[in-house]
Amino acid sequence: MKFFAACGLLCLTALAQQRPTIGIIDTFGNRSLTPERLKKELKVIEGDPLPPSKADLEDLLIALKGVTRANVEAICCEAGKAVFYIGVEERGRAHLEIREEPKIEGLALPEDVAKVYDELIAATGEATRRGATAEDWSQGFALLEDADARAIQVRLPALAEDHQAVLRKILKDSADPDGRRIAAALLGYGPKAQSIIDDLQLALRDPDGEVRAAALRSLGPLAQYAAAHPEAEVRVLTAWFVEMLNSFAWKDRMNAMNLLVTLTRDRDEKLIRHMRERAVPALAEMALWKHLPHALPAYLLLGRVAGLSEAEIEASWSANQREEMIRKMRKKLKA
């Protein structure tokens, strides 16, 4: 199995000539195992070409004593080279609980749902290429500024309401991860019902990472809407977003961090407290990643948890005082 899909356009272009080169190697989730040990086990060093098999590397990691799950990802880019992440879940450490694989075969999406979803993917892809990625979350779901994509998205609430029963069944029980992913994406546009939100929260623990990502994308706007509209009488358990910071999967962590940066702008007390209780070690290790665009969200969140002002966070980051400040924040937070 190849794992260059996460590399992006630059890495994919490089594949025409040769495998992309590793520019940076970083790790996460490892408390007992040192980064040097993990790199040695995988036989990877900075400057080498990317290994050809994601699955083989993850199998090597899972074979290590005390490792229950593992993830390797190659991400674009640092100076034109891949950023290579090695993640492990160690037994007995904070982690994201993953539910069992659903087993019911033959749960098919309605044809009109599948057709509209395909149109949406094509339109959002075009919007992304044009750079029109700003979103409006005020209605509890995402509406892109791009007119073509938005024209499809405004049709989704009625579609999701009409098909909510089958979409909920697929999300919870279908053996097909693609069907669960589409159901998670569309149910976010459905009625503001606690039962649907509960289904999406369960999907944050789906065994498939793309289903988890789709559920998180749906729940982000819903969480913001629920906080702004208590009269809607719906509740999103944002604690699950924090739990994803302890995931064995890099995409879970990055997606959760980016969402939490948005949701903690007003220093939501409950979210800050839960991060203080459950995620300081994870945030500290990610804030030290060498690729700065990936480290910045963790640094922002850690600073907010530690009670720093936005100005203090920005000044220490800009002054390249990251390591010193992280040590101080961990000491203050006793983590």
C-alpha positions in Angstrom: 0.0 0.0 0.0 1.4 3.4 -0.9 1.0 6.3 1.5 1.8 9.3 -0.7 -1.8 10.4 -0.8 -1.2 12.8 2.1 1.7 14.5 0.4 -0.2 16.9 -1.7 0.4 18.2 -5.2 4.2 18.8 -4.8 4.8 15.2 -3.6 2.5 13.7 -6.2 4.4 15.7 -9.0 7.7 14.4 -7.6 6.4 10.8 -8.0 6.7 11.2 -11.7 10.5 11.1 -11.3 11.2 9.5 -7.9 9.9 9.0 -4.4 9.8 12.3 -2.4 12.6 12.9 0.0 12.0 13.1 3.8 12.8 16.6 5.0 11.6 16.3 8.6 10.8 13.4 10.9 8.7 14.0 14.0 6.9 11.7 16.4 3.9 11.7 18.7 2.2 9.6 21.3 5.6 8.1 22.3 6.4 8.4 26.0 8.3 5.2 26.6 9.8 4.9 23.2 12.3 7.6 22.1 12.1 9.2 18.6 15.5 7.6 17.9 14.2 4.1 18.7 11.2 4.6 16.4 13.3 5.9 13.5 15.7 3.0 14.0 12.9 0.4 13.9 11.5 1.9 10.7 15.0 2.5 9.2 14.1 6.1 8.2 16.3 9.1 8.4 16.0 12.6 7.1 17.3 13.0 3.6 16.2 9.5 2.5 13.4 8.8 0.0 10.1 7.9 1.5 9.6 4.2 2.2 7.1 2.6 -0.3 4.6 1.0 2.2 2.6 2.7 4.9 1.0 -0.6 6.1 4.4 -2.4 6.5 5.8 0.5 8.6 2.7 0.5 10.8 2.9 -3.2 11.3 6.5 -2.8 12.5 5.5 -0.3 15.0 2.5 -2.4 16.3 5.0 -5.3 16.9 6.9 -3.2 19.4 6.2 -4.0 23.1 3.6 -1.8 24.6 2.3 -0.3 21.3 -1.4 -0.9 20.6 -1.9 1.2 17.5 0.3 3.1 15.1 0.2 5.6 12.2 2.7 7.0 9.8 1.9 9.9 7.5 3.9 11.8 4.8 2.7 15.4 4.5 3.7 18.2 2.1 6.0 20.1 2.5 9.1 21.5 4.2 11.5 23.2 1.6 10.0 20.9 -1.1 10.5 17.7 1.0 8.0 15.5 2.8 7.3 15.9 6.5 7.2 12.4 8.0 5.2 11.7 11.1 5.5 8.6 13.3 2.6 8.1 15.7 2.0 5.4 18.3 -0.5 4.7 21.0 1.2 3.2 24.0 -0.7 0.8 26.3 -2.1 2.6 29.4 -1.6 6.1 28.0 -4.3 8.7 27.2 -5.9 7.7 23.9 -8.9 8.0 21.7 -11.3 5.1 22.1 -12.2 3.5 18.7 -15.4 1.5 18.4 -15.7 -1.8 16.7 -16.0 -2.1 12.9 -19.7 -2.0 11.8 -20.6 -5.2 10.0 -23.9 -4.8 8.1 -23.4 -5.2 4.3 -25.6 -3.8 1.6 -26.7 -0.6 3.2 -26.7 1.6 0.1 -27.0 5.4 -0.2 -30.1 6.6 -2.0 -29.2 7.5 -5.6 -30.2 11.1 -5.3 -28.0 11.4 -2.2 -25.0 9.9 -3.9 -25.5 12.1 -7.0 -25.6 15.3 -5.0 -22.6 14.3 -2.9 -20.6 13.7 -6.1 -21.6 17.2 -7.3 -20.6 18.7 -4.0 -17.1 17.1 -4.0 -16.5 18.3 -7.5 -17.7 21.9 -6.7 -15.7 22.1 -3.4 -12.6 20.8 -5.3 -13.0 23.6 -7.8 -13.5 26.2 -5.0 -10.4 25.0 -3.2 -8.4 25.3 -6.4 -9.7 28.9 -6.7 -8.8 29.6 -3.1 -12.4 30.3 -2.2 -12.4 28.3 1.0 -13.9 30.7 3.5 -17.0 29.3 5.2 -20.1 30.6 7.0 -21.0 28.5 10.1 -23.8 30.7 11.4 -26.6 28.2 10.4 -24.9 25.2 12.1 -23.4 23.9 8.9 -20.7 25.0 6.5 -21.6 27.2 3.6 -18.7 28.1 1.3 -18.3 31.6 -0.1 -17.8 30.0 -3.5 -21.2 30.5 -5.3 -21.2 27.1 -7.2 -20.4 25.1 -4.1 -22.8 27.1 -1.9 -25.6 26.5 -4.4 -25.2 22.7 -3.8 -24.8 23.1 0.0 -28.1 25.0 0.4 -29.9 22.0 -1.0 -28.4 19.6 1.6 -30.6 20.4 4.6 -33.8 19.3 2.8 -32.0 16.2 1.4 -30.5 15.2 4.8 -33.9 15.7 6.5 -35.7 13.5 3.9 -33.2 10.7 4.2 -32.1 11.1 7.8 -33.3 7.6 8.8 -31.2 5.7 6.2 -28.2 8.1 6.7 -28.2 7.4 10.4 -28.5 3.7 9.8 -25.6 3.8 7.4 -23.4 5.9 9.7 -23.9 3.5 12.7 -24.1 0.1 11.0 -22.8 0.0 7.5 -19.7 -2.1 6.8 -18.8 0.3 4.0 -16.6 3.2 5.3 -17.3 5.3 2.2 -21.0 5.2 2.9 -20.4 6.1 6.6 -18.2 9.0 5.5 -20.8 10.4 3.2 -23.5 9.9 5.8 -21.4 11.8 8.4 -20.8 14.7 6.0 -24.5 15.0 5.1 -26.1 14.5 8.5 -24.4 17.7 9.6 -26.8 19.5 7.3 -29.8 17.7 8.8 -32.3 18.8 11.5 -30.8 20.2 14.7 -31.8 17.0 16.6 -29.9 15.6 19.6 -30.2 12.1 18.2 -28.3 13.1 15.1 -25.7 14.9 17.0 -25.2 11.8 19.2 -24.7 9.7 16.1 -22.1 12.1 14.8 -20.3 12.1 18.1 -20.2 8.3 18.0 -18.7 8.6 14.5 -15.7 10.5 16.1 -14.7 7.0 17.3 -15.2 5.3 14.0 -12.5 2.8 13.0 -12.0 4.7 9.7 -10.1 8.0 9.8 -12.0 9.6 7.0 -15.3 8.9 8.7 -13.9 10.5 11.9 -12.8 13.5 9.8 -16.2 13.9 8.2 -18.0 13.7 11.6 -15.7 16.3 13.0 -16.3 18.7 10.1 -20.1 18.3 10.7 -19.9 18.8 14.5 -17.7 21.9 14.4 -20.4 24.3 13.1 -23.0 22.5 15.2 -21.0 23.1 18.3 -20.7 26.8 17.5 -24.4 27.0 16.7 -25.4 25.2 19.9 -23.3 27.6 22.0 -24.9 30.6 20.3 -28.5 29.3 20.3 -29.3 27.7 23.7 -33.0 27.9 22.7 -32.3 25.1 20.2 -31.8 22.7 23.2 -29.1 20.7 21.5 -25.7 19.9 23.0 -22.4 18.9 21.4 -19.9 17.2 23.7 -16.8 19.2 22.8 -14.8 17.0 25.2 -14.6 14.5 22.3 -12.7 17.0 20.2 -10.2 17.2 23.1 -9.9 13.4 23.2 -8.9 13.4 19.5 -5.7 15.3 20.5 -4.6 12.0 22.0 -5.3 9.9 18.9 -2.8 7.6 17.3 -3.6 9.2 13.9 -2.0 12.4 12.8 -5.0 13.6 10.8 -7.2 13.3 13.9 -4.9 15.5 15.9 -4.5 18.1 13.3 -8.2 18.3 12.5 -9.1 18.5 16.2 -6.4 21.2 16.9 -7.6 23.4 14.0 -11.2 23.2 15.2 -10.3 23.8 18.8 -8.3 26.9 17.9 -11.6 28.3 16.5 -13.8 27.1 19.4 -11.4 28.5 22.1 -11.0 32.0 20.7 -13.3 33.3 23.5 -11.5 31.1 26.0 -14.4 28.7 26.6 -14.0 27.7 30.2 -15.2 24.1 29.9 -13.0 23.4 26.8 -9.9 25.0 28.4 -10.5 22.9 31.6 -10.8 19.7 29.7 -7.7 20.4 27.7 -5.8 21.1 30.9 -7.0 17.8 32.3 -6.6 15.6 29.3 -4.3 17.0 26.6 -1.4 19.1 28.0 1.3 16.4 27.2 -0.1 15.9 23.7 -0.2 19.6 23.0 3.3 20.1 24.3 4.8 17.4 22.1 3.0 18.7 19.0 3.9 22.3 19.8 7.6 21.2 19.4 7.1 19.7 16.0 9.8 21.0 13.5 7.3 22.0 10.8 6.0 25.3 12.2 2.6 25.4 10.4 1.7 22.1 12.1 3.2 23.1 15.5 1.5 26.5 15.7 -2.1 25.3 16.5 -0.8 23.2 19.4 1.3 26.2 20.7 -1.8 28.5 20.5 -3.9 26.0 22.4 -1.2 25.3 25.0 -0.8 29.0 25.6 -4.5 29.4 26.1 -4.7 26.5 28.5 -1.8 28.1 30.5 -3.6 31.4 30.6 -1.3 33.4 28.3 -2.8 36.3 26.5 -3.0 36.2 22.7 -0.3 38.9 22.6 2.0 36.9 24.8 1.5 33.8 22.7 2.2 35.6 19.5 5.2 37.5 20.9 6.9 34.4 22.3 6.3 32.5 19.0 7.7 35.3 16.9 10.7 35.7 19.1 11.6 32.0 18.7 11.1 31.3 22.4 9.0 28.3 21.8 11.0 25.7 23.7 11.6 27.9 26.7 7.9 28.9 26.9 6.7 25.3 26.6 8.9 24.3 29.5 7.4 27.2 31.6 3.9 26.3 30.6 4.3 22.6 31.4 5.8 23.6 34.8 2.9 25.9 35.5 0.4 23.3 34.4 2.3 20.5 36.3 2.4 18.3 33.2 
